[in-house]
């Protein structure tokens, strides 16, 4: 029973995919089945629409989500009414989504359901808090499309990353792309806990840290206005904290600075990094370093060897080579059940 | 006239409305559709209710109960559509039935909290215990819902076999062939469908039972909306120290009247805000005073207070007496009429024309800020004289601010004291000018107005050349 024991350490888990059809739902079904066997009190919801019988983008077949007796779940009114299980409504949200209000329910007899959840990570956070408060052991969030934002440690405690032939039918490329995401997820957390607290408090803007650990506001509201700044952004120190998103443009800009080898860029967490492998590689090669305030806990990497376009890669070889490349075990979601 | 129709007239009124802590959507809806009330009985009833709640909020024990009621109110959803569905005899799904049950349970809880807080006489919430009983066959008294087994003995049987089948399949899935799993799943679907058809029978029976209570459900929804709004009114009245007005037939009078938005802004900036005492009666009252003496704010505040009162709110003053009006008319001159191709004078004079025409039929509070200030002073003065002399004999209460002197009209005149010369220590800046202003209104029997425009221009640091030149022209 791979990686399930690890899950018991966390109160919330996100299952995110590097692309569509990377087997998130199969993986979720596996996890739910095992959690049921272990008697762990579980709640499930998703971000946006997921669990549709027919994939919304490619029109290909998708497995439904199976929930077991006693589990709590949140889905939209529309999907609640098409459920194939017995359940009781325990709460109705007053806000409306595109698919109606969000319904919280408890499963009375196991069966299948389509999941569609809150559209914002803020709302997800509140739901996780609610489930925690009502005494549940773990809340699992099923990701939608290739949204990684819910894997932010500020939303969920731990994550499972799904990858597969949908990312690339070429095994070498698949490994490269997965390794890059893996590398970002595992960016080191800053060691200075005091500084971590200080920086966490800043929700917007750009900040630098001097040698004494003092934080200075650069008075630049966003990285997009960085080039307009006439002052040297490293006038206080070599450590730059970007509270919002960090892009290729930022890394390129930082690469042109003469202190590149002393630079440390700090971002909130890996989901704030919107960078391509090439630019990231160029930046680090020159000596630039990136750290995160909070590191995500990656519980497992799962692989779906089949893509929606019909390509299938050799599962055993892919898992083996990915495990080697990443240094952590990778599981084939289709075979993991057996 | 509904509240939502007049909200755009004066932004200060909108501020008061936006600052209400209303908990439910039905409450907000009720608020927007409040009617302008012109009968004393209606208003006294509203104010008495608000006053009752204000009293409860002053006591720690009962204030907590009112807080609990507010918390419960935040869970009230607008289920008008569902009630309509029941009336139509449509089948309700679990979510809709949950909503009805939730409303019933919450209304019972709110009624009991209200009783505990001593508000039972006025809180006439229809009792929905029967509705709750219909949707709570097991007497759990918890807001969750599904088609319970106790509704139909067949349900327990069907669901047991469903559970057995699913559990068996779950435990044996890995040992079965794909075809066997499919067969098994088909069997589960069949039983699930049987369950659904029994559920539908139950739903139909439930809707029939509920259809006897739709009037009650509607009444409860409306009453809860009303209670939500009334608590919000009382909470705001307490927060802002507002008072219950008295009704008179001859006067509008305020002690310590204040403009909520301006007071809030100045307090935030740690600046002084001066409350105003004022009383007016039928006819015209001219208000004069230096520039920046708060004349426009006074007019707006009078209008806001009158509107709040007649929509059943308390008013921003320490004491208040009001005469009920058919409407309030603002001619403040900041209307955006350029879009209609009208000059500022044209749009103003048309508005005044409307007032003059309407004032022989209706009793209005008319607030005119510096009429005819955008045209030549000779004709302008004559226009002001005409407005004042006509309106002075109408049934309306009319407040007019002006800088024209020697109008020669026999009406009431009030003057804002203005700069307190003696107290000035240190430099005056545009930012602190209001610290040196005395906004008190005093009776003024003279026919002249203050000449302080140049002095204020000086204080505002205008170009010295401009000021000396103006002074030279004045002297010659």
Interface residues (C-beta under 8 A of the other chain):
Chain A: X33 X68 X69 X77 X80 X81 X84 X86 X87 X88 X89 X90 X91 X92 X94 X101 X103 X106 X108 X109 X110 X111 X337 X338
Chain B: X25 X77 X93 X94 X95 X98 X99 X102 X143 X144 X145 X146 X159 X162 X163 X166 X167 X170 X174 X188 X189 X192 X195
